[in-house]
Amino acid sequence: MNTERRGTAWPWILVPICALIVFFGLRSCKETQAAPQTAAVAGL
């Protein structure tokens, strides 16, 4: 039973890491798409 409990530790490590990668990836996409839109609105 101890080997089963040790094997289930990896989701607790991988899931937060993947969530942070997705979060910052989507955030960077949003920032790069928002920049041209705000420039168009400002008339630049």
mmCIF entry with sequence, helices, sheets and N, C-alpha, C, O atoms, coordinates in Angstrom:
data_MODEL
# 
_entry.id   MODEL 
# 
_entity.id                         1 
_entity.type                       polymer 
_entity.pdbx_number_of_molecules   1 
# 
_entity_poly.entity_id                      1 
_entity_poly.type                           'polypeptide(L)' 
_entity_poly.nstd_linkage                   no 
_entity_poly.nstd_monomer                   no 
_entity_poly.pdbx_seq_one_letter_code       MNTERRGTAWPWILVPICALIVFFGLRSCKETQAAPQTAAVAGL 
_entity_poly.pdbx_seq_one_letter_code_can   MNTERRGTAWPWILVPICALIVFFGLRSCKETQAAPQTAAVAGL 
_entity_poly.pdbx_strand_id                 A 
# 
loop_
_entity_poly_seq.entity_id 
_entity_poly_seq.num 
_entity_poly_seq.mon_id 
_entity_poly_seq.hetero 
1 1  MET n 
1 2  ASN n 
1 3  THR n 
1 4  GLU n 
1 5  ARG n 
1 6  ARG n 
1 7  GLY n 
1 8  THR n 
1 9  ALA n 
1 10 TRP n 
1 11 PRO n 
1 12 TRP n 
1 13 ILE n 
1 14 LEU n 
1 15 VAL n 
1 16 PRO n 
1 17 ILE n 
1 18 CYS n 
1 19 ALA n 
1 20 LEU n 
1 21 ILE n 
1 22 VAL n 
1 23 PHE n 
1 24 PHE n 
1 25 GLY n 
1 26 LEU n 
1 27 ARG n 
1 28 SER n 
1 29 CYS n 
1 30 LYS n 
1 31 GLU n 
1 32 THR n 
1 33 GLN n 
1 34 ALA n 
1 35 ALA n 
1 36 PRO n 
1 37 GLN n 
1 38 THR n 
1 39 ALA n 
1 40 ALA n 
1 41 VAL n 
1 42 ALA n 
1 43 GLY n 
1 44 LEU n 
# 
_struct_asym.id          A 
_struct_asym.entity_id   1 
# 
loop_
_struct_conf.conf_type_id 
_struct_conf.id 
_struct_conf.pdbx_PDB_helix_id 
_struct_conf.beg_label_comp_id 
_struct_conf.beg_label_asym_id 
_struct_conf.beg_label_seq_id 
_struct_conf.pdbx_beg_PDB_ins_code 
_struct_conf.end_label_comp_id 
_struct_conf.end_label_asym_id 
_struct_conf.end_label_seq_id 
_struct_conf.pdbx_end_PDB_ins_code 
_struct_conf.beg_auth_comp_id 
_struct_conf.beg_auth_asym_id 
_struct_conf.beg_auth_seq_id 
_struct_conf.end_auth_comp_id 
_struct_conf.end_auth_asym_id 
_struct_conf.end_auth_seq_id 
_struct_conf.pdbx_PDB_helix_class 
_struct_conf.details 
_struct_conf.pdbx_PDB_helix_length 
HELX_P HELX_P1 AA1 ASN A 2  ? GLY A 7  ? ASN A 2  GLY A 7  1 ? 6  
HELX_P HELX_P2 AA2 TRP A 10 ? ALA A 42 ? TRP A 10 ALA A 42 1 ? 33 
# 
_struct_conf_type.id          HELX_P 
_struct_conf_type.criteria    ? 
_struct_conf_type.reference   ? 
# 
loop_
_atom_site.group_PDB 
_atom_site.id 
_atom_site.type_symbol 
_atom_site.label_atom_id 
_atom_site.label_alt_id 
_atom_site.label_comp_id 
_atom_site.label_asym_id 
_atom_site.label_entity_id 
_atom_site.label_seq_id 
_atom_site.pdbx_PDB_ins_code 
_atom_site.Cartn_x 
_atom_site.Cartn_y 
_atom_site.Cartn_z 
_atom_site.occupancy 
_atom_site.B_iso_or_equiv 
_atom_site.pdbx_formal_charge 
_atom_site.auth_seq_id 
_atom_site.auth_comp_id 
_atom_site.auth_asym_id 
_atom_site.auth_atom_id 
_atom_site.pdbx_PDB_model_num 
ATOM 1   N N  . MET A 1 1  ? 0.808  -1.205 0.000   1.00 0.00 ? 1  MET A N  1 
ATOM 2   C CA . MET A 1 1  ? 0.000  0.000  0.000   1.00 0.00 ? 1  MET A CA 1 
ATOM 3   C C  . MET A 1 1  ? 0.850  1.268  0.000   1.00 0.00 ? 1  MET A C  1 
ATOM 4   O O  . MET A 1 1  ? 0.425  2.287  -0.544  1.00 0.00 ? 1  MET A O  1 
ATOM 5   N N  . ASN A 1 2  ? 2.004  1.230  0.578   1.00 0.00 ? 2  ASN A N  1 
ATOM 6   C CA . ASN A 1 2  ? 2.866  2.411  0.615   1.00 0.00 ? 2  ASN A CA 1 
ATOM 7   C C  . ASN A 1 2  ? 3.319  2.809  -0.781  1.00 0.00 ? 2  ASN A C  1 
ATOM 8   O O  . ASN A 1 2  ? 3.444  3.998  -1.077  1.00 0.00 ? 2  ASN A O  1 
ATOM 9   N N  . THR A 1 3  ? 3.569  1.819  -1.647  1.00 0.00 ? 3  THR A N  1 
ATOM 10  C CA . THR A 1 3  ? 3.995  2.151  -3.006  1.00 0.00 ? 3  THR A CA 1 
ATOM 11  C C  . THR A 1 3  ? 2.880  2.836  -3.782  1.00 0.00 ? 3  THR A C  1 
ATOM 12  O O  . THR A 1 3  ? 3.158  3.681  -4.633  1.00 0.00 ? 3  THR A O  1 
ATOM 13  N N  . GLU A 1 4  ? 1.628  2.495  -3.511  1.00 0.00 ? 4  GLU A N  1 
ATOM 14  C CA . GLU A 1 4  ? 0.509  3.150  -4.188  1.00 0.00 ? 4  GLU A CA 1 
ATOM 15  C C  . GLU A 1 4  ? 0.396  4.611  -3.755  1.00 0.00 ? 4  GLU A C  1 
ATOM 16  O O  . GLU A 1 4  ? 0.124  5.482  -4.582  1.00 0.00 ? 4  GLU A O  1 
ATOM 17  N N  . ARG A 1 5  ? 0.597  4.877  -2.498  1.00 0.00 ? 5  ARG A N  1 
ATOM 18  C CA . ARG A 1 5  ? 0.491  6.253  -2.021  1.00 0.00 ? 5  ARG A CA 1 
ATOM 19  C C  . ARG A 1 5  ? 1.635  7.100  -2.560  1.00 0.00 ? 5  ARG A C  1 
ATOM 20  O O  . ARG A 1 5  ? 1.434  8.277  -2.861  1.00 0.00 ? 5  ARG A O  1 
ATOM 21  N N  . ARG A 1 6  ? 2.791  6.550  -2.684  1.00 0.00 ? 6  ARG A N  1 
ATOM 22  C CA . ARG A 1 6  ? 3.906  7.304  -3.247  1.00 0.00 ? 6  ARG A CA 1 
ATOM 23  C C  . ARG A 1 6  ? 3.689  7.575  -4.725  1.00 0.00 ? 6  ARG A C  1 
ATOM 24  O O  . ARG A 1 6  ? 4.112  8.616  -5.227  1.00 0.00 ? 6  ARG A O  1 
ATOM 25  N N  . GLY A 1 7  ? 3.046  6.673  -5.421  1.00 0.00 ? 7  GLY A N  1 
ATOM 26  C CA . GLY A 1 7  ? 2.812  6.857  -6.846  1.00 0.00 ? 7  GLY A CA 1 
ATOM 27  C C  . GLY A 1 7  ? 1.783  7.932  -7.153  1.00 0.00 ? 7  GLY A C  1 
ATOM 28  O O  . GLY A 1 7  ? 1.763  8.466  -8.262  1.00 0.00 ? 7  GLY A O  1 
ATOM 29  N N  . THR A 1 8  ? 0.937  8.255  -6.199  1.00 0.00 ? 8  THR A N  1 
ATOM 30  C CA . THR A 1 8  ? -0.099 9.249  -6.449  1.00 0.00 ? 8  THR A CA 1 
ATOM 31  C C  . THR A 1 8  ? 0.343  10.667 -6.115  1.00 0.00 ? 8  THR A C  1 
ATOM 32  O O  . THR A 1 8  ? -0.474 11.586 -6.164  1.00 0.00 ? 8  THR A O  1 
ATOM 33  N N  . ALA A 1 9  ? 1.597  10.864 -5.781  1.00 0.00 ? 9  ALA A N  1 
ATOM 34  C CA . ALA A 1 9  ? 2.068  12.208 -5.427  1.00 0.00 ? 9  ALA A CA 1 
ATOM 35  C C  . ALA A 1 9  ? 2.300  13.067 -6.661  1.00 0.00 ? 9  ALA A C  1 
ATOM 36  O O  . ALA A 1 9  ? 2.250  14.293 -6.561  1.00 0.00 ? 9  ALA A O  1 
ATOM 37  N N  . TRP A 1 10 ? 2.552  12.466 -7.821  1.00 0.00 ? 10 TRP A N  1 
ATOM 38  C CA . TRP A 1 10 ? 2.907  13.267 -8.998  1.00 0.00 ? 10 TRP A CA 1 
ATOM 39  C C  . TRP A 1 10 ? 1.795  14.178 -9.495  1.00 0.00 ? 10 TRP A C  1 
ATOM 40  O O  . TRP A 1 10 ? 2.112  15.256 -9.998  1.00 0.00 ? 10 TRP A O  1 
ATOM 41  N N  . PRO A 1 11 ? 0.511  13.826 -9.391  1.00 0.00 ? 11 PRO A N  1 
ATOM 42  C CA . PRO A 1 11 ? -0.498 14.812 -9.830  1.00 0.00 ? 11 PRO A CA 1 
ATOM 43  C C  . PRO A 1 11 ? -0.493 16.084 -8.988  1.00 0.00 ? 11 PRO A C  1 
ATOM 44  O O  . PRO A 1 11 ? -0.799 17.164 -9.494  1.00 0.00 ? 11 PRO A O  1 
ATOM 45  N N  . TRP A 1 12 ? -0.148 15.963 -7.712  1.00 0.00 ? 12 TRP A N  1 
ATOM 46  C CA . TRP A 1 12 ? -0.108 17.139 -6.838  1.00 0.00 ? 12 TRP A CA 1 
ATOM 47  C C  . TRP A 1 12 ? 1.018  18.076 -7.228  1.00 0.00 ? 12 TRP A C  1 
ATOM 48  O O  . TRP A 1 12 ? 0.999  19.252 -6.866  1.00 0.00 ? 12 TRP A O  1 
ATOM 49  N N  . ILE A 1 13 ? 1.994  17.573 -7.957  1.00 0.00 ? 13 ILE A N  1 
ATOM 50  C CA . ILE A 1 13 ? 3.096  18.411 -8.419  1.00 0.00 ? 13 ILE A CA 1 
ATOM 51  C C  . ILE A 1 13 ? 2.839  18.912 -9.834  1.00 0.00 ? 13 ILE A C  1 
ATOM 52  O O  . ILE A 1 13 ? 3.059  20.087 -10.125 1.00 0.00 ? 13 ILE A O  1 
ATOM 53  N N  . LEU A 1 14 ? 2.378  18.038 -10.705 1.00 0.00 ? 14 LEU A N  1 
ATOM 54  C CA . LEU A 1 14 ? 2.218  18.401 -12.114 1.00 0.00 ? 14 LEU A CA 1 
ATOM 55  C C  . LEU A 1 14 ? 1.025  19.311 -12.377 1.00 0.00 ? 14 LEU A C  1 
ATOM 56  O O  . LEU A 1 14 ? 1.117  20.217 -13.206 1.00 0.00 ? 14 LEU A O  1 
ATOM 57  N N  . VAL A 1 15 ? -0.066 19.095 -11.704 1.00 0.00 ? 15 VAL A N  1 
ATOM 58  C CA . VAL A 1 15 ? -1.274 19.882 -11.981 1.00 0.00 ? 15 VAL A CA 1 
ATOM 59  C C  . VAL A 1 15 ? -1.068 21.375 -11.692 1.00 0.00 ? 15 VAL A C  1 
ATOM 60  O O  . VAL A 1 15 ? -1.418 22.190 -12.545 1.00 0.00 ? 15 VAL A O  1 
ATOM 61  N N  . PRO A 1 16 ? -0.526 21.772 -10.551 1.00 0.00 ? 16 PRO A N  1 
ATOM 62  C CA . PRO A 1 16 ? -0.286 23.211 -10.349 1.00 0.00 ? 16 PRO A CA 1 
ATOM 63  C C  . PRO A 1 16 ? 0.713  23.798 -11.337 1.00 0.00 ? 16 PRO A C  1 
ATOM 64  O O  . PRO A 1 16 ? 0.559  24.937 -11.777 1.00 0.00 ? 16 PRO A O  1 
ATOM 65  N N  . ILE A 1 17 ? 1.746  23.015 -11.687 1.00 0.00 ? 17 ILE A N  1 
ATOM 66  C CA . ILE A 1 17 ? 2.727  23.511 -12.644 1.00 0.00 ? 17 ILE A CA 1 
ATOM 67  C C  . ILE A 1 17 ? 2.071  23.729 -14.005 1.00 0.00 ? 17 ILE A C  1 
ATOM 68  O O  . ILE A 1 17 ? 2.283  24.763 -14.639 1.00 0.00 ? 17 ILE A O  1 
ATOM 69  N N  . CYS A 1 18 ? 1.276  22.760 -14.455 1.00 0.00 ? 18 CYS A N  1 
ATOM 70  C CA . CYS A 1 18 ? 0.578  22.906 -15.738 1.00 0.00 ? 18 CYS A CA 1 
ATOM 71  C C  . CYS A 1 18 ? -0.415 24.060 -15.691 1.00 0.00 ? 18 CYS A C  1 
ATOM 72  O O  . CYS A 1 18 ? -0.570 24.786 -16.673 1.00 0.00 ? 18 CYS A O  1 
ATOM 73  N N  . ALA A 1 19 ? -1.080 24.231 -14.574 1.00 0.00 ? 19 ALA A N  1 
ATOM 74  C CA . ALA A 1 19 ? -2.034 25.333 -14.448 1.00 0.00 ? 19 ALA A CA 1 
ATOM 75  C C  . ALA A 1 19 ? -1.329 26.680 -14.552 1.00 0.00 ? 19 ALA A C  1 
ATOM 76  O O  . ALA A 1 19 ? -1.843 27.600 -15.188 1.00 0.00 ? 19 ALA A O  1 
ATOM 77  N N  . LEU A 1 20 ? -0.172 26.803 -13.940 1.00 0.00 ? 20 LEU A N  1 
ATOM 78  C CA . LEU A 1 20 ? 0.578  28.059 -14.032 1.00 0.00 ? 20 LEU A CA 1 
ATOM 79  C C  . LEU A 1 20 ? 1.075  28.306 -15.452 1.00 0.00 ? 20 LEU A C  1 
ATOM 80  O O  . LEU A 1 20 ? 1.055  29.441 -15.930 1.00 0.00 ? 20 LEU A O  1 
ATOM 81  N N  . ILE A 1 21 ? 1.517  27.257 -16.123 1.00 0.00 ? 21 ILE A N  1 
ATOM 82  C CA . ILE A 1 21 ? 1.978  27.412 -17.504 1.00 0.00 ? 21 ILE A CA 1 
ATOM 83  C C  . ILE A 1 21 ? 0.839  27.871 -18.397 1.00 0.00 ? 21 ILE A C  1 
ATOM 84  O O  . ILE A 1 21 ? 1.016  28.773 -19.215 1.00 0.00 ? 21 ILE A O  1 
ATOM 85  N N  . VAL A 1 22 ? -0.325 27.260 -18.250 1.00 0.00 ? 22 VAL A N  1 
ATOM 86  C CA . VAL A 1 22 ? -1.481 27.659 -19.057 1.00 0.00 ? 22 VAL A CA 1 
ATOM 87  C C  . VAL A 1 22 ? -1.905 29.083 -18.711 1.00 0.00 ? 22 VAL A C  1 
ATOM 88  O O  . VAL A 1 22 ? -2.223 29.868 -19.604 1.00 0.00 ? 22 VAL A O  1 
ATOM 89  N N  . PHE A 1 23 ? -1.914 29.422 -17.425 1.00 0.00 ? 23 PHE A N  1 
ATOM 90  C CA . PHE A 1 23 ? -2.325 30.758 -16.999 1.00 0.00 ? 23 PHE A CA 1 
ATOM 91  C C  . PHE A 1 23 ? -1.440 31.833 -17.603 1.00 0.00 ? 23 PHE A C  1 
ATOM 92  O O  . PHE A 1 23 ? -1.934 32.796 -18.189 1.00 0.00 ? 23 PHE A O  1 
ATOM 93  N N  . PHE A 1 24 ? -0.120 31.668 -17.460 1.00 0.00 ? 24 PHE A N  1 
ATOM 94  C CA . PHE A 1 24 ? 0.782  32.689 -17.977 1.00 0.00 ? 24 PHE A CA 1 
ATOM 95  C C  . PHE A 1 24 ? 0.821  32.679 -19.506 1.00 0.00 ? 24 PHE A C  1 
ATOM 96  O O  . PHE A 1 24 ? 1.042  33.720 -20.124 1.00 0.00 ? 24 PHE A O  1 
ATOM 97  N N  . GLY A 1 25 ? 0.608  31.522 -20.115 1.00 0.00 ? 25 GLY A N  1 
ATOM 98  C CA . GLY A 1 25 ? 0.545  31.467 -21.576 1.00 0.00 ? 25 GLY A CA 1 
ATOM 99  C C  . GLY A 1 25 ? -0.658 32.229 -22.106 1.00 0.00 ? 25 GLY A C  1 
ATOM 100 O O  . GLY A 1 25 ? -0.536 33.010 -23.050 1.00 0.00 ? 25 GLY A O  1 
ATOM 101 N N  . LEU A 1 26 ? -1.810 32.005 -21.506 1.00 0.00 ? 26 LEU A N  1 
ATOM 102 C CA . LEU A 1 26 ? -3.009 32.733 -21.942 1.00 0.00 ? 26 LEU A CA 1 
ATOM 103 C C  . LEU A 1 26 ? -2.898 34.216 -21.610 1.00 0.00 ? 26 LEU A C  1 
ATOM 104 O O  . LEU A 1 26 ? -3.378 35.062 -22.364 1.00 0.00 ? 26 LEU A O  1 
ATOM 105 N N  . ARG A 1 27 ? -2.273 34.528 -20.496 1.00 0.00 ? 27 ARG A N  1 
ATOM 106 C CA . ARG A 1 27 ? -2.101 35.935 -20.120 1.00 0.00 ? 27 ARG A CA 1 
ATOM 107 C C  . ARG A 1 27 ? -1.218 36.666 -21.130 1.00 0.00 ? 27 ARG A C  1 
ATOM 108 O O  . ARG A 1 27 ? -1.500 37.807 -21.496 1.00 0.00 ? 27 ARG A O  1 
ATOM 109 N N  . SER A 1 28 ? -0.163 36.014 -21.573 1.00 0.00 ? 28 SER A N  1 
ATOM 110 C CA . SER A 1 28 ? 0.724  36.651 -22.546 1.00 0.00 ? 28 SER A CA 1 
ATOM 111 C C  . SER A 1 28 ? 0.021  36.810 -23.893 1.00 0.00 ? 28 SER A C  1 
ATOM 112 O O  . SER A 1 28 ? 0.235  37.802 -24.590 1.00 0.00 ? 28 SER A O  1 
ATOM 113 N N  . CYS A 1 29 ? -0.807 35.849 -24.259 1.00 0.00 ? 29 CYS A N  1 
ATOM 114 C CA . CYS A 1 29 ? -1.570 35.985 -25.511 1.00 0.00 ? 29 CYS A CA 1 
ATOM 115 C C  . CYS A 1 29 ? -2.549 37.149 -25.416 1.00 0.00 ? 29 CYS A C  1 
ATOM 116 O O  . CYS A 1 29 ? -2.725 37.893 -26.380 1.00 0.00 ? 29 CYS A O  1 
ATOM 117 N N  . LYS A 1 30 ? -3.180 37.308 -24.266 1.00 0.00 ? 30 LYS A N  1 
ATOM 118 C CA . LYS A 1 30 ? -4.135 38.392 -24.080 1.00 0.00 ? 30 LYS A CA 1 
ATOM 119 C C  . LYS A 1 30 ? -3.431 39.744 -24.161 1.00 0.00 ? 30 LYS A C  1 
ATOM 120 O O  . LYS A 1 30 ? -3.959 40.683 -24.756 1.00 0.00 ? 30 LYS A O  1 
ATOM 121 N N  . GLU A 1 31 ? -2.248 39.848 -23.569 1.00 0.00 ? 31 GLU A N  1 
ATOM 122 C CA . GLU A 1 31 ? -1.511 41.116 -23.586 1.00 0.00 ? 31 GLU A CA 1 
ATOM 123 C C  . GLU A 1 31 ? -1.052 41.466 -24.998 1.00 0.00 ? 31 GLU A C  1 
ATOM 124 O O  . GLU A 1 31 ? -1.088 42.636 -25.379 1.00 0.00 ? 31 GLU A O  1 
ATOM 125 N N  . THR A 1 32 ? -0.626 40.484 -25.775 1.00 0.00 ? 32 THR A N  1 
ATOM 126 C CA . THR A 1 32 ? -0.152 40.774 -27.127 1.00 0.00 ? 32 THR A CA 1 
ATOM 127 C C  . THR A 1 32 ? -1.309 41.128 -28.050 1.00 0.00 ? 32 THR A C  1 
ATOM 128 O O  . THR A 1 32 ? -1.123 41.900 -28.990 1.00 0.00 ? 32 THR A O  1 
ATOM 129 N N  . GLN A 1 33 ? -2.487 40.589 -27.808 1.00 0.00 ? 33 GLN A N  1 
ATOM 130 C CA . GLN A 1 33 ? -3.641 40.925 -28.645 1.00 0.00 ? 33 GLN A CA 1 
ATOM 131 C C  . GLN A 1 33 ? -4.262 42.244 -28.211 1.00 0.00 ? 33 GLN A C  1 
ATOM 132 O O  . GLN A 1 33 ? -4.840 42.948 -29.038 1.00 0.00 ? 33 GLN A O  1 
ATOM 133 N N  . ALA A 1 34 ? -4.156 42.595 -26.936 1.00 0.00 ? 34 ALA A N  1 
ATOM 134 C CA . ALA A 1 34 ? -4.747 43.819 -26.446 1.00 0.00 ? 34 ALA A CA 1 
ATOM 135 C C  . ALA A 1 34 ? -3.962 45.056 -26.881 1.00 0.00 ? 34 ALA A C  1 
ATOM 136 O O  . ALA A 1 34 ? -4.540 46.134 -27.022 1.00 0.00 ? 34 ALA A O  1 
ATOM 137 N N  . ALA A 1 35 ? -2.679 44.917 -27.090 1.00 0.00 ? 35 ALA A N  1 
ATOM 138 C CA . ALA A 1 35 ? -1.853 46.069 -27.462 1.00 0.00 ? 35 ALA A CA 1 
ATOM 139 C C  . ALA A 1 35 ? -2.257 46.691 -28.803 1.00 0.00 ? 35 ALA A C  1 
ATOM 140 O O  . ALA A 1 35 ? -2.413 47.911 -28.854 1.00 0.00 ? 35 ALA A O  1 
ATOM 141 N N  . PRO A 1 36 ? -2.436 45.940 -29.879 1.00 0.00 ? 36 PRO A N  1 
ATOM 142 C CA . PRO A 1 36 ? -2.852 46.566 -31.126 1.00 0.00 ? 36 PRO A CA 1 
ATOM 143 C C  . PRO A 1 36 ? -4.273 47.163 -31.056 1.00 0.00 ? 36 PRO A C  1 
ATOM 144 O O  . PRO A 1 36 ? -4.564 48.166 -31.709 1.00 0.00 ? 36 PRO A O  1 
ATOM 145 N N  . GLN A 1 37 ? -5.142 46.541 -30.263 1.00 0.00 ? 37 GLN A N  1 
ATOM 146 C CA . GLN A 1 37 ? -6.501 47.068 -30.161 1.00 0.00 ? 37 GLN A CA 1 
ATOM 147 C C  . GLN A 1 37 ? -6.511 48.419 -29.454 1.00 0.00 ? 37 GLN A C  1 
ATOM 148 O O  . GLN A 1 37 ? -7.235 49.321 -29.876 1.00 0.00 ? 37 GLN A O  1 
ATOM 149 N N  . THR A 1 38 ? -5.743 48.579 -28.411 1.00 0.00 ? 38 THR A N  1 
ATOM 150 C CA . THR A 1 38 ? -5.707 49.850 -27.699 1.00 0.00 ? 38 THR A CA 1 
ATOM 151 C C  . THR A 1 38 ? -5.018 50.922 -28.540 1.00 0.00 ? 38 THR A C  1 
ATOM 152 O O  . THR A 1 38 ? -5.360 52.100 -28.444 1.00 0.00 ? 38 THR A O  1 
ATOM 153 N N  . ALA A 1 39 ? -4.052 50.522 -29.360 1.00 0.00 ? 39 ALA A N  1 
ATOM 154 C CA . ALA A 1 39 ? -3.397 51.477 -30.239 1.00 0.00 ? 39 ALA A CA 1 
ATOM 155 C C  . ALA A 1 39 ? -4.366 51.954 -31.316 1.00 0.00 ? 39 ALA A C  1 
ATOM 156 O O  . ALA A 1 39 ? -4.338 53.127 -31.688 1.00 0.00 ? 39 ALA A O  1 
ATOM 157 N N  . ALA A 1 40 ? -5.210 51.082 -31.814 1.00 0.00 ? 40 ALA A N  1 
ATOM 158 C CA . ALA A 1 40 ? -6.196 51.451 -32.830 1.00 0.00 ? 40 ALA A CA 1 
ATOM 159 C C  . ALA A 1 40 ? -7.241 52.398 -32.242 1.00 0.00 ? 40 ALA A C  1 
ATOM 160 O O  . ALA A 1 40 ? -7.679 53.337 -32.906 1.00 0.00 ? 40 ALA A O  1 
ATOM 161 N N  . VAL A 1 41 ? -7.631 52.150 -31.009 1.00 0.00 ? 41 VAL A N  1 
ATOM 162 C CA . VAL A 1 41 ? -8.609 53.013 -30.373 1.00 0.00 ? 41 VAL A CA 1 
ATOM 163 C C  . VAL A 1 41 ? -8.019 54.389 -30.092 1.00 0.00 ? 41 VAL A C  1 
ATOM 164 O O  . VAL A 1 41 ? -8.716 55.397 -30.211 1.00 0.00 ? 41 VAL A O  1 
ATOM 165 N N  . ALA A 1 42 ? -6.758 54.439 -29.724 1.00 0.00 ? 42 ALA A N  1 
ATOM 166 C CA . ALA A 1 42 ? -6.103 55.710 -29.431 1.00 0.00 ? 42 ALA A CA 1 
ATOM 167 C C  . ALA A 1 42 ? -5.788 56.504 -30.697 1.00 0.00 ? 42 ALA A C  1 
ATOM 168 O O  . ALA A 1 42 ? -5.487 57.696 -30.629 1.00 0.00 ? 42 ALA A O  1 
ATOM 169 N N  . GLY A 1 43 ? -5.858 55.842 -31.851 1.00 0.00 ? 43 GLY A N  1 
ATOM 170 C CA . GLY A 1 43 ? -5.592 56.530 -33.104 1.00 0.00 ? 43 GLY A CA 1 
ATOM 171 C C  . GLY A 1 43 ? -4.123 56.566 -33.472 1.00 0.00 ? 43 GLY A C  1 
ATOM 172 O O  . GLY A 1 43 ? -3.699 57.430 -34.239 1.00 0.00 ? 43 GLY A O  1 
ATOM 173 N N  . LEU A 1 44 ? -3.351 55.654 -32.944 1.00 0.00 ? 44 LEU A N  1 
ATOM 174 C CA . LEU A 1 44 ? -1.916 55.626 -33.244 1.00 0.00 ? 44 LEU A CA 1 
ATOM 175 C C  . LEU A 1 44 ? -1.606 54.828 -34.477 1.00 0.00 ? 44 LEU A C  1 
ATOM 176 O O  . LEU A 1 44 ? -0.442 54.711 -34.860 1.00 0.00 ? 44 LEU A O  1 
# 
